[in-house]
Amino acid sequence: MDSPVVSDRIRSVLDQMEASTRAVDEARTLPPECYTSKEFLEFEKEAIYRRCWLYVGHESQIPEAGNYLADNILGEPVVVVRTRDGGIKAMSAVCRHRSRPLVVENGSAKLFRCPYHNWTYDLNGNLMGAPEMNKTCPLKELRQGNALPAIRFENWNGFLFINFDEDAEPLAPSLQKLQPHIENFVKADLKVGPVIHDYGEIPGNWKIWVENAMEPYHTPWVHPMEHDYLAPKNSRYEDHVPSDASIHHWTYITGWFEEDEKPQYDLQGPDDAHMLFPPIKTLTEEELNRAMFATIPPFLFFSAMPDMVFIFQIVPITPDSINLKVSWLFAKECLEMPDIEERARKQDEFNDIFNQQDFTTNKHVQQGLHSKYAPRGRYCYLEETLPQINRWLLKRCRDYVEQCG
């Protein structure tokens, strides 16, 4: 098979992206074409989405055998299922007969049954039944080579990822810098709460959404009052190299304090509107006084807070839009609260204030990037994570181009 051809236009854009990977005090924002071009999105599908680890859900969403997550990821119907032996398996959800997806929404089943011609598969993807096919091809023969194709899968601390590249490097080794910051949350055995907010298709390129989530610079103006407890000046950053699969930073929870002040967070404060849930018991004093913001691009952003973890699943649809799903991880004692559904609903309403503000911002940024006057702007020091994201992106684009030759 001939190698894919990377156009001269894409190669030129990659050359222009080099200026976006410099130190934060020198770097320029990405070329507008990276956010607006259909050709560049198609290139990303091959260079990024079909070669990188893609977040598809959390293990607590499929606790019992037969529970499954179903999704269509960039045109690929996928199912991630809890098997009878307690393991988790990711497979193509396309029936091996006439290509009808077996499932299109999350659910639970003892078998996967195609709604079209009633072919059935067990939870490991093996073909079990095919009505009337014996007159054409004996079922025993038909079963050979007609299992649902397996997809590379990895469970990282409960976060579930797939990869369409059979030769991709494992995910966990490239997350070693992030691992220490998530370990005490993992010890709490957090599980997805009763509310998952699927916003559907919303405006903004996927990179705009990741950038917005990962930089604190905008928060005093886009989120006045609601975000005061996470002041941008209290953010701290970590060194990053392009081979790292994650980018993260943390912000101390307090007011606008001077460098020599110790951050304080009054968990008992009567006016604390941000704490609908008790703090997670396994966290250190340091972790109880900060929020960590992390992305494992391209699909996952999450924030680890003193009382919960909230998750964005960001899936590109067009150069100008994404699908956004928001969920929350809570400790066992929170999930056992008699009013957990009401508390989770209030948490969703609170987060939705931020999200709607970001919807408006990201929509207008996307519009501005289509302008012939759209700049290659300079970054603020509070946007340290954005050149890091650019380095992550450019490395993977360059790796793909090198493979194509």
C-alpha positions in Angstrom: 0.0 0.0 0.0 1.3 3.5 -0.9 2.1 5.8 1.9 -0.3 8.7 2.5 0.6 11.9 0.8 1.0 15.0 2.9 0.3 18.1 0.9 2.8 21.0 0.5 0.2 23.2 2.1 0.1 21.1 5.3 3.9 21.0 5.3 4.0 24.8 5.1 1.6 25.1 8.1 3.8 22.7 10.1 6.8 24.9 9.4 4.8 28.0 10.6 3.9 26.1 13.8 7.5 26.0 14.9 7.2 29.6 16.2 4.4 28.4 18.5 6.7 25.9 20.3 9.2 28.4 21.7 9.4 29.5 25.3 6.3 31.3 26.5 8.0 34.7 26.4 8.9 34.2 22.7 6.2 31.9 21.2 3.5 33.0 18.9 0.0 31.5 18.7 -0.7 28.8 16.2 -1.4 29.8 12.6 -5.2 30.4 12.3 -5.4 27.7 9.6 -4.7 25.1 12.3 -8.2 26.0 13.7 -10.2 26.7 10.6 -8.9 24.5 7.7 -10.9 21.4 6.7 -7.7 20.1 5.1 -5.8 20.5 8.4 -8.5 18.7 10.4 -8.3 15.8 7.9 -4.6 15.7 8.4 -5.1 15.7 12.2 -7.4 12.7 11.9 -4.6 10.7 10.5 -1.7 12.2 12.4 -3.4 12.6 15.8 -6.7 10.8 16.2 -5.7 7.5 14.5 -2.4 7.3 16.3 -2.9 8.8 19.8 -4.7 7.5 22.9 -8.3 8.7 22.9 -10.3 9.0 26.1 -13.7 7.1 25.9 -15.0 7.0 29.5 -14.4 5.9 33.0 -14.3 2.3 34.3 -16.9 3.1 36.9 -19.4 3.6 34.1 -19.3 -0.1 33.3 -19.1 -1.9 36.7 -20.9 -5.1 35.8 -20.4 -7.7 33.1 -22.3 -6.7 30.0 -22.2 -2.9 30.8 -20.8 -1.1 27.7 -20.0 2.3 26.4 -20.9 3.0 22.7 -19.6 5.8 20.7 -18.9 7.0 17.1 -15.4 8.4 17.1 -14.6 10.2 13.9 -16.7 7.8 11.9 -15.6 4.6 13.7 -18.4 2.9 15.7 -16.7 1.6 18.9 -17.9 -0.4 21.9 -16.0 -0.7 25.2 -17.5 -3.5 27.3 -17.0 -5.2 30.7 -16.5 -8.9 29.9 -17.7 -11.9 32.0 -14.3 -12.4 33.5 -14.3 -8.8 34.8 -12.0 -7.4 32.2 -12.6 -4.6 29.8 -12.4 -4.9 26.0 -12.6 -2.4 23.2 -13.9 -3.5 19.8 -15.3 -2.2 16.6 -19.1 -2.1 16.9 -19.7 -2.8 13.2 -21.5 -6.0 12.4 -19.4 -8.4 10.3 -22.3 -9.1 7.9 -23.6 -5.8 6.4 -21.8 -3.2 8.6 -24.7 -2.0 10.7 -23.4 -0.8 14.1 -24.5 -3.2 16.8 -25.0 -0.5 19.4 -25.1 3.3 19.2 -25.8 4.3 22.9 -24.4 3.2 26.3 -26.2 0.2 27.8 -26.0 -3.3 29.1 -26.4 -6.7 27.3 -25.7 -10.4 27.6 -25.0 -10.5 23.9 -24.5 -8.0 21.1 -27.4 -8.5 18.6 -27.4 -6.7 15.3 -30.8 -5.0 14.7 -30.5 -5.6 11.0 -30.3 -9.4 10.5 -30.0 -10.6 14.1 -26.4 -11.8 14.0 -25.2 -12.1 17.6 -21.8 -11.8 19.3 -20.6 -12.6 22.8 -19.1 -10.0 25.1 -15.6 -10.8 23.7 -16.8 -10.1 20.1 -17.0 -13.8 19.0 -19.7 -14.5 16.4 -22.3 -16.7 18.1 -25.3 -16.8 15.7 -26.2 -15.9 12.1 -29.8 -16.9 11.1 -30.3 -18.8 7.9 -26.6 -18.6 7.0 -26.0 -22.4 7.2 -27.5 -22.7 3.7 -24.8 -20.4 2.4 -21.9 -21.0 4.8 -21.8 -23.3 7.8 -21.8 -21.3 11.1 -18.6 -23.1 12.3 -16.8 -21.8 9.1 -18.4 -18.4 9.3 -17.1 -17.9 12.9 -13.6 -18.1 11.6 -12.4 -14.6 10.9 -15.7 -12.9 11.8 -15.1 -11.8 15.4 -15.5 -8.1 16.0 -12.0 -6.5 15.5 -10.3 -5.7 18.8 -9.0 -2.1 19.3 -6.0 -1.2 21.4 -7.2 -0.4 24.9 -5.6 0.9 28.1 -7.0 1.6 31.6 -5.0 4.4 33.3 -6.2 4.9 36.9 -9.8 4.2 35.8 -9.7 6.5 32.7 -10.3 4.4 29.6 -8.5 5.0 26.4 -8.4 3.4 22.9 -5.9 3.7 20.1 -6.5 2.8 16.5 -2.8 2.3 15.9 -1.7 -1.2 16.6 1.9 -0.1 16.9 1.4 2.8 19.3 3.6 3.0 22.3 1.8 2.2 25.7 0.2 5.2 27.3 1.1 4.9 31.0 4.9 5.4 30.6 4.3 8.8 29.0 2.2 9.9 31.9 4.8 9.5 34.6 4.9 13.3 35.5 1.1 13.3 35.9 0.9 10.0 37.9 2.1 11.4 41.3 -0.5 14.1 41.2 -3.4 11.7 40.6 -2.4 8.9 42.9 -4.2 10.1 46.1 -7.4 10.6 44.1 -7.1 7.0 42.8 -6.8 5.8 46.4 -10.2 7.3 47.1 -11.8 4.9 44.5 -13.7 7.7 42.8 -16.7 6.9 40.6 -18.7 8.7 38.0 -21.7 10.5 39.6 -25.4 10.4 38.6 -25.2 13.3 36.2 -23.4 13.3 32.8 -24.1 16.4 30.8 -23.9 15.8 27.0 -23.9 19.2 25.4 -24.0 17.8 21.8 -22.3 19.8 19.1 -21.0 23.2 20.2 -18.9 25.9 18.4 -15.1 26.0 18.6 -12.2 24.0 17.2 -11.0 21.2 19.6 -7.7 23.0 20.2 -9.6 26.2 21.3 -11.4 24.2 23.9 -8.3 22.5 25.2 -6.4 25.8 25.3 -9.3 27.5 27.1 -9.5 24.8 29.7 -5.7 24.8 30.3 -4.9 28.5 30.8 -6.0 30.6 33.8 -5.3 33.9 32.2 -8.8 34.5 31.0 -10.7 33.6 34.2 -11.0 37.0 35.9 -12.7 38.5 32.8 -14.7 35.5 31.4 -15.6 34.1 34.8 -15.8 37.1 37.1 -16.7 36.2 40.7 -17.4 32.5 39.9 -13.6 31.8 39.5 -12.2 34.2 42.2 -11.2 31.3 44.4 -8.8 30.1 41.7 -6.8 33.3 41.0 -4.5 33.1 38.0 -1.5 34.5 39.9 -1.7 31.4 42.1 -1.0 29.0 39.3 2.1 26.9 39.1 3.5 25.1 36.1 5.6 22.0 35.5 8.3 21.4 32.9 7.1 19.5 29.8 8.8 17.7 26.9 7.0 16.9 23.7 7.1 13.2 24.3 5.0 13.6 27.5 1.4 12.6 26.8 -0.1 15.1 29.3 0.2 18.8 30.1 -0.9 20.0 33.5 -0.7 22.8 36.1 -2.3 23.6 39.4 -3.8 26.7 41.0 -3.9 27.3 44.7 -7.3 28.0 46.2 -7.4 31.3 47.9 -7.6 35.0 47.1 -5.0 37.1 45.2 -2.0 36.5 47.5 1.6 37.6 47.5 4.3 35.2 46.7 5.4 34.7 50.3 1.9 34.0 51.6 0.7 30.5 52.4 -2.5 29.6 50.5 -5.4 28.9 52.8 -8.7 27.2 52.0 -11.4 27.4 54.7 -13.3 24.1 54.2 -15.7 25.1 57.0 -16.4 28.6 55.6 -20.1 29.4 55.8 -19.9 31.4 52.5 -18.1 28.7 50.6 -20.4 28.1 47.6 -17.9 25.9 45.9 -18.1 22.9 48.3 -21.2 20.9 47.8 -19.3 17.8 48.8 -16.8 17.0 51.7 -13.1 17.0 50.8 -11.6 13.7 49.6 -10.1 12.0 52.6 -7.0 10.5 50.9 -5.6 13.9 49.8 -2.7 15.7 51.4 -2.9 19.1 52.9 -1.2 20.4 49.8 -3.8 18.8 47.5 -6.6 20.1 49.6 -5.5 23.6 48.9 -5.2 23.5 45.1 -6.9 22.5 41.9 -5.0 20.6 39.2 -5.9 21.1 35.6 -4.7 18.4 33.2 -5.1 17.4 29.6 -4.2 14.1 27.9 -4.9 15.3 24.3 -6.7 15.2 22.2 -9.9 14.1 23.9 -9.4 14.4 27.7 -9.3 17.4 30.0 -9.9 17.0 33.7 -9.6 19.1 36.9 -8.8 17.4 40.2 -10.4 19.4 43.0 -10.3 18.9 46.8 -13.8 17.4 46.7 -14.2 15.9 43.2 -12.7 15.4 39.7 -14.6 16.9 36.8 -14.0 15.6 33.2 -14.4 17.1 29.8 -14.5 14.6 26.8 -13.8 16.8 23.8 -14.4 15.1 20.4 -13.9 17.1 17.2 -16.7 17.1 14.6 -15.7 19.9 12.1 -12.9 22.5 12.2 -15.5 24.8 13.8 -17.2 22.5 16.3 -16.8 19.7 18.9 -19.0 17.4 20.9 -18.6 18.0 24.6 -19.5 15.6 27.5 -19.0 16.6 31.1 -18.9 14.2 34.0 -17.8 14.2 37.7 -16.0 11.7 39.8 -17.0 11.5 43.5 -15.8 9.5 46.6 -17.9 6.7 48.0 -19.2 8.7 50.9 -20.5 11.4 48.5 -22.3 8.9 46.3 -24.0 7.4 49.4 -25.5 10.7 50.4 -29.3 10.6 50.3 -29.4 13.8 48.3 -26.6 12.9 45.9 -28.7 13.4 42.8 -29.8 16.9 43.9 -26.2 17.8 44.9 -24.9 16.5 41.6 -27.5 18.5 39.7 -26.5 21.7 41.6 -22.9 21.0 40.8 -23.8 20.6 37.1 -25.7 23.9 37.3 -22.7 25.6 38.8 -20.3 24.3 36.2 -22.7 25.2 33.5 -22.2 28.9 34.4 -18.6 28.5 33.5 -19.3 26.4 30.4 -21.8 28.8 29.0 -19.3 31.7 29.5 -16.7 29.6 27.6 -19.2 28.6 24.9 -19.6 32.3 24.1 -15.9 33.0 24.3 -14.8 30.1 22.2 -17.5 30.7 19.6 -16.3 34.2 19.0 -12.6 33.2 19.0 -13.5 30.7 16.3 -15.2 33.4 14.3 -12.2 35.7 14.7 -9.8 33.1 13.5 -11.6 33.1 10.1 -10.7 36.7 9.7 -8.0 37.7 7.2 -6.7 39.9 10.0 -6.4 37.1 12.6 -3.0 37.6 14.3 -0.2 35.3 15.5 -0.4 36.8 18.9 2.1 36.7 21.9 1.4 34.6 25.0 1.1 35.8 28.6 3.2 34.1 31.2 -0.1 32.8 32.6 -0.5 30.8 29.4 2.6 28.6 29.9 0.7 25.5 29.1 -0.3 26.6 25.6 3.2 26.4 24.0 3.5 23.1 25.8 0.3 21.9 24.0 1.8 23.2 20.7 4.9 21.2 21.2 2.8 18.1 21.9 0.9 18.7 18.8 3.8 19.5 16.4 5.8 16.5 17.5 3.0 14.1 16.6 2.4 15.9 13.3 6.1 15.7 12.4 6.3 12.0 13.4 3.4 11.2 11.1 4.9 13.2 8.2 8.3 11.5 8.7 6.5 8.1 8.5 4.7 9.1 5.3 8.1 10.1 3.8 
